[in-house]
Amino acid sequence: MALARPVFFTARTRVTPVQIKRAIYHAKSLCEDTPNCKIAWEIVEELTAELARQHEEELYDQTSKPWPTSKSQ
C-alpha cells in the first residue's frame, strides 16, 4: 500500500530554523521501521529548501535596492 504524501504548503509560509529542528526530531522518531520515515524526511528537505529560498530572497532584496543618490550634486 502506497502512502499518500501530505501537502503542507499551499502558499508561501515563513519557515524558521526551529520548525526544521522539530521536523528533524519528528523524522528521527518515526524512522524506527515505519513507512512514514521517508515522508518525514521529505518534509525536512522541503522546509530546509524553503528556508534557503527565503534567505536568498532576503539577500536579493538587500542588494537590489537602488544606490542612494546625493541631492547636493
Buried (B, 14 or more C-beta within 10 A) or exposed (E): EEEEEEEEEEEEEEBEEEBBEEBBEBBEEBEEEEEEBBBBBBBBEBBBEBBEEBEEEEEEEEEEEEEEEEEEE
